[in-house]
Amino acid sequence: MPQILPALSLIAVPGRRRATVEMAQEIERRGFAGIFAPSMFGNLSLCEALAWNTKTIPFGTAIAPIYGRTMQDFAESAAFMHEVSGGRFHLGIGIAHGPSHVRMGVTPGKPLSDTSNFVERFRSYDKLGTLPPIIIATLRKKMIALAGEIGDGIVFANASLSHTPSSLMALPAKAREDKKFFIGDMIPTCISDDVAAARAVNRRTLTSYAFLPNYRNYWKEAGYVEEMTAIELAIAEDRPHDVPALLHDRWLDDCTLFGTAAQVRDKYEAWRAAGVSTPILVPSSAAGNQMKALAEVFETFTG
């Protein structure tokens, strides 16, 4: 079993919110490295529940879109959770992507300048108590470099393992050498002895991301130009049903975790060796829901 356990992604699905908080307590009891809540179903509300209902485990958003609340609301809520939790809250922020901007009814500006302005304004609220660390969502190298200058950490989502060492070289030397600088990646994970079934689950998980230009541009940077170009052609020709088949096994193996417990543990260690100090497993199951997937993660990593 790994000496250092991963962090886990947790989503408070409607109808299971209380059970989700109880699951967080079990994650803490088992010694996992952290809990991070994606931007759905009120992730900041889930974090406030974790502030009250857990005692030692770090937790945070991964991510809260910067356009989703007023700045004062962000600052007041974040300072509150950080104080109540004894300094365990991390505010993971990002610009999100096109469909979420439509849902929020916002028109974003330039990603780099919007992120920089957010961090500066957030930290200007200096009369609320201690503010939490800011973890910045990153994919490509300009944002990584900026996050290394102004943030307290970075978090990828669906990153390429083979490209990660090159990506991390974009961090300023000061951030790379700082042991407290957070480096995470939200990794789609499916554990099953039926490797083909687990692979198929991750393919379904990532299909929606393949329709997003910012992710395709990142995966091109990671070396998957042919695959992403084929997907863009399918989208342009109104063949969305062809996209899943264009997410090749080699690409899935580079961007996700799937397979038997032993295979997943080995690949998890490969992510740590590549420089991701806090891999964040995003569990899905070939045989059930999020709760089943978390049980499979427990069995794999803690017995």
JOGINOR-V635040 format. One record per helix or strand of 2 or more residues. SS is the DSSP state (hx for helix, st for strand). FROM is the first residue (numbers start at 1). LEN is the number of residues. If there is no record, write none. Layout:
BEGIN
ss,from,len
SS,FROM,LEN
SS,FROM,LEN
END
This chain:
BEGIN
ss,from,len
st,7,3
hx,17,13
st,35,3
hx,43,11
st,59,3
st,64,2
hx,71,14
st,89,6
hx,98,7
hx,111,13
st,133,5
hx,141,10
st,153,5
hx,161,8
hx,173,5
st,182,10
hx,195,16
hx,213,9
hx,225,12
hx,240,7
hx,249,7
st,257,3
hx,261,13
st,278,7
hx,290,13
END
